[in-house]
């Protein structure tokens, strides 16, 4: 056989083998994870933001955002964190879950009487549209507008003075923040009657712990 024909046939056989291997590795049945299999969307879960259930608060996670509904509910995906805010005022960030409270929004807080936790509750109760937190707390669109561009330090010694203009814009001249004692009593009572007893250090209240354990 002429040498040129030998090289030509050898090259043809090599190319044919290469095509067979490529087709085999790229076929729909050639692997355990076909190329065109769509990745399922992560499950969107529902949690509640509570002092009493807080409706109308803005929230954002890595994939979800909006305002809490009339039951205080928000959406999240497992493993995300959630940030709640009113206008420009960031209330805090916590790991998203079935229940998020002002206590969970404060890094390092160990009980509901932490002054930073108390000040978040005081603000929520004061800005409640009907001033009756026993039936839930509602943050209105007008309140978000009044708080646009604002920021607050919930640990500040001047917290009351820092919030006075906002409180009066929303609730009327002369209105004062709910006092610390009333806020603490309401927060503790609300959690005990609605969600069960808190297991400190677990971010978990009795009824929810029983559902998830």
N, C-alpha and C positions, 0 to 999 in steps of 0.2 A: 504493500500500500504506500502511495506517495506520502512523504512526510507532511506536506501541506494538508492533505485530506485527514491524516491522523490528528493533527492539531485542531482542525476545524471540528471534527466529530467529538473530540475531548471537550472543547470549549462548549459545544452545544449541550452535551450531557451535564456539565457543571451548571450551566444556566437553567436547564430544565429542573435539576435537583433543587436549586435555589428557589425557583418559583413554587415548587411543591411545598417546601418548608414554610415559605412566607404565607401561602394560602392556608396551610394547616394551622399555624399559630394565630392567624387573624380571623378564623371562622367563628360563628356564633357558638358552636358547640365545643370549641377548643380549650376552654378554661372554665374555672369556677366562678368568675366574675366578668360576664360578657360586657363588652365596651358600652353597649347601648342601654344597659340596665339603669333606670333612673334612681338617683339617691332619694330615699324617702324624706319628706319634710319632717323636722323635729316636732314632737308633740307640744302643742301650746296648752299650758296649764292655767288654772285660775287660782289666785290668792286673794286675800282680803287685807286691807289696810285699816287697822282699828285703833282707836281710843274707844269711842263708839265707832261703828263703821263710818269711814270718812268718804263721802262722795264728792266728786268734783275736783279732787286733788290731781295735779299732773303727775305722771309717772313715766319713766323710761328705763328700759333694759337694753341689753345688747341687740335685741331683735324686735322688741315690742315698745310701743309708746301710746299715750293717750291720756284720758282722764278716768279716774275711778267712777264706776257706775253708781246707781242709787243704793246698792248694797255694799259699797266700798270695795268692789272687786276690780282687780287688774289682771293683765295677762303676762305670762312669762314662760320661758323655756328652762327646764331643769339645769342647774349649774350657773345660771345668770345671777347678776346683782341687779337691784332695783333702786332707783333714786326717786324720791318724792319731792315735789316743790309746789309753791304757790306764787304765781308770777315769777319774779326773779329770786325769790327766797327759797333756797335749797334747805329742806327739812333734814335731809340726811340720806345715807345709802346703806343698804343691808343686803344680805343674801336673800334672793327671792325665794318665797315658800308659801305654804298654805295660809300663814298668818304673818303679817309684819306689823309691829307696833312702834311707837316712838322710842321705847326702850332699845329695840334692836337697831334703830337708826343712829344711836350714839355709841361711838367706839369707846370701849372701856367701861361703860356703865354697867353696874352690877345689880342695881335694883331700881324700882320705879321712882324712888325719891331723889335720884341724881338731879341736881339743879338744871342740867341741860335737858334732861327728859321732861322735867316739870315745865320748863319754859316752852318746849314744843307743844305740850298738852295745853298750857295756858293760851297759847296763840290759837290753836285749833278751836278750842272752846269759845274763845272770844269772837273769832271770825265766823262762827256758825251762823247761818242765815237767819234762823229763828231763835237763836240764843237758848235753845233747849237741847243739850247734847244727849239727853235721855232717849230721844227718838232718832239719834244719829246726828252726825255733823255734816253740814252741807257747805261747800266752798263754791261760791257763785262766780260766774264770768266777770262780773263787776269787781269782785274781790281780787281776781287775778290781774285785772287791769290796774287796780289801785296799787298793787304790789309789783308791777312791772318795773324792772330796773333796780329793785331794792335787793339788799342782802342783809343778813342778820348773823350776829355771833350769839348763839344760844348760851354761851358761857359768860357773856359779858356782864359786869356789875351794873352797867347802864342799860340793860335789856329793856326795862320798862320805858325809859325815856326814848330809846331807839325805836320802839314800836308805836309810840303814842300817835304820831301823825297818821300812820296807816290805820290804826284802830278808829280814830275819829273820822277818817275819810270813809270808812266802811260802815261804822255803827253810829256815827253822830258825835257832835262836839260834847266833850266832857266824859265820854265813855272811857272806862279804865279796863286794863287787862284783868281777867279773872285772877283771883289771888291764888298763891301757891298752894295753900292748904286745901282749897276747894278742888283745884286741879288734881292734886295727889289723891284725894279721897275718891274723886270720880274715876280716875284712871284705874286705881286698884279695884274698886267695886265693879267697874265695867268688865275688867278681865276675869274676875272671879265668877261673876254671874253669867257671863256670856261664853267664856272659853275654858273654864276650869282653872285649877291652881297651877301657877307657874313653877316649873322645875328649873331652878336657877342654874345658869351655866349651860343650858341645853337649847335655849331659844325655842322652847317647846312647852305649850300649855297642855294640861291634862287630857282634854278631849282629843286634841290633835295627836298627842303622843300615842294614845290608845288606837287611833285610826292608822297610824303609820308604823307602829311597832308589831 
